[in-house]
Amino acid sequence: MKKTLRFPFTLLFLFFCTVSFAQLDASFKIPDSLKGKSNKELHAIIRPHIYKTKTYADAKLYVDVLLLNGLREKDHLEQARAYNYYYRILVNTGFSKEALIQVSKSIDIAETNKYEAAILRTLYGNKGVAYFNLGDYENAIHYYVKEAELTDNYHAELIINYNIGLLKLNMGDKKDALKRFKSNDRAYDSLIKLGEDVFEDKNLNLMGVGKAYTSFKKLDSALYTYKEAYNYSKDKFPVNSAFYSGGIGNVYSLQKKYKEAIPYLEISERLSDSLMIVELTPYIHLHKGRVYNGLKQHAKAIEILKKVDSAIIQGKRNSVELQECYALLANSYYAIKDHKSATENYEKFIAVDRENDGKKADVINTIYNQYDLKTLETQIKDLAQETDDQKQMLSSTKIMIILLMLVILFLFGYYQYKARQNQKRFEALLNKSKSPTSVKKLKTVAKTKKIDRKKLIPEEKAQELLKKLQKLEQQEAFLNQNCTIAWLAKKMGTNASYASIIINDYRQKKFPEYLSELRINYATERLQEDSKFRSYTIKSIASDVGYKSAEAFSKTFKKINGIYPSYFIKKLNQKAQNAA
């Protein structure tokens, strides 16, 4: 998440960071004052700059030297360490996309050279954080799980469980997230009783508890949790304190206790500025915008909210936070009679991530009702429909507002219709009987009248080939990415023409349709039965069922089942969660 840059020097530094990393080995020269520094000395200088003082501009110079040393000496370990330092600098200054590139370089070196598990575990966790910041939760959880698989330290396992809880929360699995946070809390209490110093970790874990309670709309419980954590952390853990004061302000604003929210949000903003907690700033602005909107100080609300649009996490253009920002802006602009800006922001509210399959209607309805945007629509329409007695003629601007609002209302209705249709298709897919082309209930149908197969293949030979085809189907040969008609014919011990005739005759389908239905039916059944398979990325699922690209798999799945696999997986997970 990019914080608003306050000083020209900071802007120049960040620009230099993002541009110069890839060019280092070609253009960078070690300053004379650093030529005598050993790699060990460089590490001793770099670490305080990154982890304590957060003087990243100074740190980068030393990291540049470390990387150049590693490249010249062909020391892969030092190269990996340098790339990981770059990751730290970039992720802490809000450039998660660039940070992901650097940590990936470090991982490539570590995996190629088979470094010890402790190194890989740290790097996998770092990559998970970068993906999390970018809103790519599928990849984030993948790397958190890889991190967990290499972890044999109980404290590390608790931290990983916390990170997975945050992911679950962002993916909508609130129940599992809260369960993880509470489990961690009990574990920390047990460790404290045994005399272990885990107070900071326990304090951090309460952040997850507060977030989960807030998502469940259990605002009193969230407020109690945040206040307990804030009172403990404010003199001991200032970074945690910044988040907790922001959490208290957020909850108060949701309770419409706006005056109580302001001092806590001001504390959070001061701490995030002084400690350079860039990821927190946009959320403070959002919550303050909500407060001043509620207090009807609309000009101030607009001034603050305009900062959110440019600062929300990179890649999360579909975030709920951004949607709420546009709803608040539309509301405040209308209040100050800036109807053009009100309409523009309402349109942005509708348009945010309009292609996010199935999710849109739910998100729109929640914020749409919360800020009474229906009333806003009515007011804008009424304004545009004033009679000639009230105004001699409608201005061209007002006519455009009417047309624009009609388009917006149509889009809103369309997305609701799409969500209902997807739900119906999902239910139909669960309820329909297994297809004759499924692996478990494959049936041989009577031969078609369109083909006189006996003139082409003797009956005895046809039955022999049919049995071989059935055996290959039971062995799930269709999952092989190289499964073409020629490949299948070779497996059957015949030629492509004979194999095609058998499939056309006994399966009543042309080979591409036959292969697609087998694969998609297999994927559909396995997704219903195997929760672990549902956790894979679409790309991994596609590969497992024989497709070389996620796009081809998704297109075929939609053509056969009427819905995309991402939507099908989401609804299956919701169904499983509700049944738990």
Secondary structure, 3 states (H helix, E strand, C coil): CCCCCCCHHHHHHHHHHHHHHHHHHHHCCCCHHHCCCCHHHHHHHHHHHHHHHCCHHHHHHHHHHHHHHHHHHCCHHHHHHHHHHHHHHHHHCCCHHHHHHHHHHHHHHHHHCCCCHHHHHHHHHHHHHHHHHCCCHHHHHHHHHHHHHCCCCHHHHHHHHHHHHHHHHHCCCHHHHHHHHHHHHHHHHHHHHCCCCCHHHHHHHHHHHHHHHHHCCCHHHHHHHHHHHHHHHCCCCHHHHHHHHHHHHHHHHHCCCHHHHHHHHHHHHHHHHHHCCCCCHHHHHHHHHHHHHHCCCHHHHHHHHHHHHHHCCCCCCCCHHHHHHHHHHHHHHHHCCCHHHHHHHHHHHHHCCCCCCCCHHHHHHHHHHHCCHHHHHHHHHHHHCCCCCCCCCCCHHHHHHHHHHHHHHHHHHHHHHHHHHHHHHHHHHHHCCCCCCCCCCCCCCCCCCCCCHHHCCCHHHHHHHHHHHHHHHHCCHHHCCCCCHHHHHHHHCCCHHHHHHHHHHHCCCCHHHHHHHHHHHHHHHHHHHCHHHHCCCHHHHHHHCCCCCHHHHHHHHHHHHCCCHHHHHHHHHHHHHHHC
